[in-house]
Amino acid sequence: MTTTITPTWSVSDRLVKARNFADLTQEEMARRLGIGKRTIVRHERDDTPPLSFVYSYAAATGVSVEWLLGHDEADLRSRCFRESGVPIGVYHDPAQGELFALAA
């Protein structure tokens, strides 16, 4: 009998994987996001980065916010509502490389 193992990655693991997927160094990611490398290092080690950071990371790497957080879209909307008090929808325009939070 074969046992199937599903890997579980933390948010910080997923941030690193997304950056590597985009073939970016920490320095390049920091420049792309307009922040210091130390901020990248800190959030790639911390499992609770701010949502605004996760949105920026998703836009910069082409990886979904949902995947970075390890949630489906419904979980994401719930977390956004809890943090902001405003229900939102997330829209990523890959052509523009921008991520927008829209009031629902």
Biotite code that builds the C-alpha atoms (Angstrom):
import biotite.structure as struc

atoms = struc.array([
    struc.Atom([0.000, 0.000, 0.000], chain_id="A", res_id=1, res_name="MET", atom_name="CA", element="C"),
    struc.Atom([1.351, 3.421, -0.995], chain_id="A", res_id=2, res_name="THR", atom_name="CA", element="C"),
    struc.Atom([0.931, 6.321, 1.367], chain_id="A", res_id=3, res_name="THR", atom_name="CA", element="C"),
    struc.Atom([0.448, 9.738, -0.189], chain_id="A", res_id=4, res_name="THR", atom_name="CA", element="C"),
    struc.Atom([2.122, 12.592, 1.618], chain_id="A", res_id=5, res_name="ILE", atom_name="CA", element="C"),
    struc.Atom([0.963, 16.129, 1.008], chain_id="A", res_id=6, res_name="THR", atom_name="CA", element="C"),
    struc.Atom([3.604, 18.717, 1.862], chain_id="A", res_id=7, res_name="PRO", atom_name="CA", element="C"),
    struc.Atom([2.586, 21.522, 4.152], chain_id="A", res_id=8, res_name="THR", atom_name="CA", element="C"),
    struc.Atom([4.467, 24.774, 3.761], chain_id="A", res_id=9, res_name="TRP", atom_name="CA", element="C"),
    struc.Atom([4.345, 27.787, 5.988], chain_id="A", res_id=10, res_name="SER", atom_name="CA", element="C"),
    struc.Atom([3.669, 31.239, 4.564], chain_id="A", res_id=11, res_name="VAL", atom_name="CA", element="C"),
    struc.Atom([7.375, 32.041, 4.841], chain_id="A", res_id=12, res_name="SER", atom_name="CA", element="C"),
    struc.Atom([8.235, 28.845, 2.910], chain_id="A", res_id=13, res_name="ASP", atom_name="CA", element="C"),
    struc.Atom([5.782, 29.871, 0.203], chain_id="A", res_id=14, res_name="ARG", atom_name="CA", element="C"),
    struc.Atom([7.260, 33.378, -0.025], chain_id="A", res_id=15, res_name="LEU", atom_name="CA", element="C"),
    struc.Atom([10.704, 31.885, -0.655], chain_id="A", res_id=16, res_name="VAL", atom_name="CA", element="C"),
    struc.Atom([9.305, 29.404, -3.197], chain_id="A", res_id=17, res_name="LYS", atom_name="CA", element="C"),
    struc.Atom([7.447, 32.179, -5.032], chain_id="A", res_id=18, res_name="ALA", atom_name="CA", element="C"),
    struc.Atom([10.547, 34.384, -5.173], chain_id="A", res_id=19, res_name="ARG", atom_name="CA", element="C"),
    struc.Atom([12.621, 31.476, -6.462], chain_id="A", res_id=20, res_name="ASN", atom_name="CA", element="C"),
    struc.Atom([9.892, 30.646, -8.999], chain_id="A", res_id=21, res_name="PHE", atom_name="CA", element="C"),
    struc.Atom([10.166, 34.229, -10.283], chain_id="A", res_id=22, res_name="ALA", atom_name="CA", element="C"),
    struc.Atom([13.966, 33.746, -10.425], chain_id="A", res_id=23, res_name="ASP", atom_name="CA", element="C"),
    struc.Atom([14.605, 36.717, -8.142], chain_id="A", res_id=24, res_name="LEU", atom_name="CA", element="C"),
    struc.Atom([17.200, 37.173, -5.424], chain_id="A", res_id=25, res_name="THR", atom_name="CA", element="C"),
    struc.Atom([16.223, 38.834, -2.163], chain_id="A", res_id=26, res_name="GLN", atom_name="CA", element="C"),
    struc.Atom([18.010, 41.988, -3.358], chain_id="A", res_id=27, res_name="GLU", atom_name="CA", element="C"),
    struc.Atom([16.118, 41.996, -6.658], chain_id="A", res_id=28, res_name="GLU", atom_name="CA", element="C"),
    struc.Atom([12.803, 41.428, -4.881], chain_id="A", res_id=29, res_name="MET", atom_name="CA", element="C"),
    struc.Atom([13.537, 44.281, -2.486], chain_id="A", res_id=30, res_name="ALA", atom_name="CA", element="C"),
    struc.Atom([14.278, 46.634, -5.395], chain_id="A", res_id=31, res_name="ARG", atom_name="CA", element="C"),
    struc.Atom([11.150, 45.499, -7.236], chain_id="A", res_id=32, res_name="ARG", atom_name="CA", element="C"),
    struc.Atom([8.991, 46.186, -4.169], chain_id="A", res_id=33, res_name="LEU", atom_name="CA", element="C"),
    struc.Atom([10.798, 49.397, -3.236], chain_id="A", res_id=34, res_name="GLY", atom_name="CA", element="C"),
    struc.Atom([11.767, 48.147, 0.231], chain_id="A", res_id=35, res_name="ILE", atom_name="CA", element="C"),
    struc.Atom([14.958, 47.085, 2.002], chain_id="A", res_id=36, res_name="GLY", atom_name="CA", element="C"),
    struc.Atom([16.421, 43.598, 1.755], chain_id="A", res_id=37, res_name="LYS", atom_name="CA", element="C"),
    struc.Atom([16.120, 43.238, 5.536], chain_id="A", res_id=38, res_name="ARG", atom_name="CA", element="C"),
    struc.Atom([12.334, 43.475, 5.187], chain_id="A", res_id=39, res_name="THR", atom_name="CA", element="C"),
    struc.Atom([12.365, 40.628, 2.649], chain_id="A", res_id=40, res_name="ILE", atom_name="CA", element="C"),
    struc.Atom([14.580, 38.522, 4.924], chain_id="A", res_id=41, res_name="VAL", atom_name="CA", element="C"),
    struc.Atom([12.356, 39.218, 7.953], chain_id="A", res_id=42, res_name="ARG", atom_name="CA", element="C"),
    struc.Atom([9.106, 38.300, 6.199], chain_id="A", res_id=43, res_name="HIS", atom_name="CA", element="C"),
    struc.Atom([10.624, 35.209, 4.589], chain_id="A", res_id=44, res_name="GLU", atom_name="CA", element="C"),
    struc.Atom([11.348, 34.010, 8.147], chain_id="A", res_id=45, res_name="ARG", atom_name="CA", element="C"),
    struc.Atom([8.087, 35.202, 9.738], chain_id="A", res_id=46, res_name="ASP", atom_name="CA", element="C"),
    struc.Atom([4.826, 33.354, 9.132], chain_id="A", res_id=47, res_name="ASP", atom_name="CA", element="C"),
    struc.Atom([2.634, 36.388, 9.723], chain_id="A", res_id=48, res_name="THR", atom_name="CA", element="C"),
    struc.Atom([3.612, 39.069, 7.196], chain_id="A", res_id=49, res_name="PRO", atom_name="CA", element="C"),
    struc.Atom([1.125, 41.897, 6.629], chain_id="A", res_id=50, res_name="PRO", atom_name="CA", element="C"),
    struc.Atom([-1.413, 41.282, 3.876], chain_id="A", res_id=51, res_name="LEU", atom_name="CA", element="C"),
    struc.Atom([-0.145, 44.321, 1.978], chain_id="A", res_id=52, res_name="SER", atom_name="CA", element="C"),
    struc.Atom([3.268, 42.636, 1.786], chain_id="A", res_id=53, res_name="PHE", atom_name="CA", element="C"),
    struc.Atom([1.711, 39.379, 0.579], chain_id="A", res_id=54, res_name="VAL", atom_name="CA", element="C"),
    struc.Atom([-0.257, 41.253, -2.124], chain_id="A", res_id=55, res_name="TYR", atom_name="CA", element="C"),
    struc.Atom([2.936, 42.934, -3.315], chain_id="A", res_id=56, res_name="SER", atom_name="CA", element="C"),
    struc.Atom([4.797, 39.625, -3.307], chain_id="A", res_id=57, res_name="TYR", atom_name="CA", element="C"),
    struc.Atom([2.042, 37.977, -5.326], chain_id="A", res_id=58, res_name="ALA", atom_name="CA", element="C"),
    struc.Atom([2.072, 40.752, -7.924], chain_id="A", res_id=59, res_name="ALA", atom_name="CA", element="C"),
    struc.Atom([5.871, 40.664, -8.183], chain_id="A", res_id=60, res_name="ALA", atom_name="CA", element="C"),
    struc.Atom([6.103, 36.880, -8.554], chain_id="A", res_id=61, res_name="THR", atom_name="CA", element="C"),
    struc.Atom([2.935, 35.997, -10.476], chain_id="A", res_id=62, res_name="GLY", atom_name="CA", element="C"),
    struc.Atom([1.857, 33.599, -7.711], chain_id="A", res_id=63, res_name="VAL", atom_name="CA", element="C"),
    struc.Atom([-1.643, 33.939, -6.271], chain_id="A", res_id=64, res_name="SER", atom_name="CA", element="C"),
    struc.Atom([-2.254, 35.525, -2.893], chain_id="A", res_id=65, res_name="VAL", atom_name="CA", element="C"),
    struc.Atom([-4.366, 32.505, -1.997], chain_id="A", res_id=66, res_name="GLU", atom_name="CA", element="C"),
    struc.Atom([-1.456, 30.123, -2.637], chain_id="A", res_id=67, res_name="TRP", atom_name="CA", element="C"),
    struc.Atom([0.990, 32.298, -0.698], chain_id="A", res_id=68, res_name="LEU", atom_name="CA", element="C"),
    struc.Atom([-1.338, 32.252, 2.299], chain_id="A", res_id=69, res_name="LEU", atom_name="CA", element="C"),
    struc.Atom([-2.228, 28.590, 1.891], chain_id="A", res_id=70, res_name="GLY", atom_name="CA", element="C"),
    struc.Atom([-5.928, 29.505, 1.696], chain_id="A", res_id=71, res_name="HIS", atom_name="CA", element="C"),
    struc.Atom([-8.685, 29.402, -0.813], chain_id="A", res_id=72, res_name="ASP", atom_name="CA", element="C"),
    struc.Atom([-10.330, 32.645, -1.966], chain_id="A", res_id=73, res_name="GLU", atom_name="CA", element="C"),
    struc.Atom([-13.132, 32.465, 0.614], chain_id="A", res_id=74, res_name="ALA", atom_name="CA", element="C"),
    struc.Atom([-10.592, 32.263, 3.450], chain_id="A", res_id=75, res_name="ASP", atom_name="CA", element="C"),
    struc.Atom([-8.705, 35.221, 1.985], chain_id="A", res_id=76, res_name="LEU", atom_name="CA", element="C"),
    struc.Atom([-11.819, 37.379, 1.769], chain_id="A", res_id=77, res_name="ARG", atom_name="CA", element="C"),
    struc.Atom([-12.634, 36.529, 5.383], chain_id="A", res_id=78, res_name="SER", atom_name="CA", element="C"),
    struc.Atom([-9.127, 37.474, 6.576], chain_id="A", res_id=79, res_name="ARG", atom_name="CA", element="C"),
    struc.Atom([-9.202, 40.735, 4.598], chain_id="A", res_id=80, res_name="CYS", atom_name="CA", element="C"),
    struc.Atom([-12.549, 41.603, 6.161], chain_id="A", res_id=81, res_name="PHE", atom_name="CA", element="C"),
    struc.Atom([-11.261, 40.873, 9.669], chain_id="A", res_id=82, res_name="ARG", atom_name="CA", element="C"),
    struc.Atom([-8.185, 43.076, 9.146], chain_id="A", res_id=83, res_name="GLU", atom_name="CA", element="C"),
    struc.Atom([-9.835, 45.990, 7.338], chain_id="A", res_id=84, res_name="SER", atom_name="CA", element="C"),
    struc.Atom([-13.492, 45.766, 8.315], chain_id="A", res_id=85, res_name="GLY", atom_name="CA", element="C"),
    struc.Atom([-14.380, 46.181, 4.635], chain_id="A", res_id=86, res_name="VAL", atom_name="CA", element="C"),
    struc.Atom([-15.307, 43.240, 2.412], chain_id="A", res_id=87, res_name="PRO", atom_name="CA", element="C"),
    struc.Atom([-12.990, 43.216, -0.567], chain_id="A", res_id=88, res_name="ILE", atom_name="CA", element="C"),
    struc.Atom([-12.276, 41.381, -3.761], chain_id="A", res_id=89, res_name="GLY", atom_name="CA", element="C"),
    struc.Atom([-8.756, 40.897, -5.044], chain_id="A", res_id=90, res_name="VAL", atom_name="CA", element="C"),
    struc.Atom([-7.975, 41.514, -8.684], chain_id="A", res_id=91, res_name="TYR", atom_name="CA", element="C"),
    struc.Atom([-4.585, 40.885, -10.251], chain_id="A", res_id=92, res_name="HIS", atom_name="CA", element="C"),
    struc.Atom([-3.868, 42.356, -13.676], chain_id="A", res_id=93, res_name="ASP", atom_name="CA", element="C"),
    struc.Atom([-0.922, 40.299, -14.985], chain_id="A", res_id=94, res_name="PRO", atom_name="CA", element="C"),
    struc.Atom([-0.540, 42.559, -18.023], chain_id="A", res_id=95, res_name="ALA", atom_name="CA", element="C"),
    struc.Atom([0.060, 45.535, -15.753], chain_id="A", res_id=96, res_name="GLN", atom_name="CA", element="C"),
    struc.Atom([1.724, 43.559, -12.963], chain_id="A", res_id=97, res_name="GLY", atom_name="CA", element="C"),
    struc.Atom([-0.569, 45.229, -10.463], chain_id="A", res_id=98, res_name="GLU", atom_name="CA", element="C"),
    struc.Atom([-2.743, 43.909, -7.675], chain_id="A", res_id=99, res_name="LEU", atom_name="CA", element="C"),
    struc.Atom([-5.869, 45.787, -6.662], chain_id="A", res_id=100, res_name="PHE", atom_name="CA", element="C"),
    struc.Atom([-8.087, 45.423, -3.621], chain_id="A", res_id=101, res_name="ALA", atom_name="CA", element="C"),
    struc.Atom([-11.618, 46.350, -4.598], chain_id="A", res_id=102, res_name="LEU", atom_name="CA", element="C"),
    struc.Atom([-14.491, 47.077, -2.283], chain_id="A", res_id=103, res_name="ALA", atom_name="CA", element="C"),
    struc.Atom([-17.125, 44.385, -2.745], chain_id="A", res_id=104, res_name="ALA", atom_name="CA", element="C"),
])
